[in-house]
Amino acid sequence: RVAVVTGGSGAIGAAIIQRLRDAGAVVHALDIQPSSTPGAYFDRVDVRDETEIDAAFGAIGKSAGRIDYLVCCAAIYRPAPFLELRLEDWQQTLQTNLTGYFLCCRAALRFMRPQKFGRIVLFSSMVARTGGVNVAHYAASKGGVLGLARSLAIESAAENIRVNTVSPAITDTPMPRAVLSDEEIESRKARIPLGRIGPA
């Protein structure tokens, strides 16, 4: 099987790549940051750029002859109070967290549909359902992911293509730690039924 993972240089992306590699898949990591994950091919790609996405997926599909799995976990998280939220921040968040997913799904489906097989996993977030303080743009983008996944799953089911979402709460990874204090991260633990934060 041939897999494509966006956000492959991040902590979650790297863990997914390793699991796919352990299962025997050939993995291609797409990210704007260099990847140090062993065992995966790396392409520097901006998921917001239609031309770059189509070119990357086209090259992967041509060289491998197929694309079986797509995991989209590329995202940005830049909290801001709603009245301080700039249009630029809103647009960049939706372009990365939602439009990027659309572009990658469309590119992958061009290979999955003819082969009558595909598995797609899109990363949403708990705040897509609950909302949150200072994350209106992030929650909106992740809510859009849920709608995209549901619609795509219905449209592609007859072609043996499955689409699912993962909605993590906070994880102990570099992205939240870049904008939240240790106290803020720890305070989220009380909202999690298991009483712990997902490890890096």
Disulfide bonds with the S-S distance in Angstrom:
none
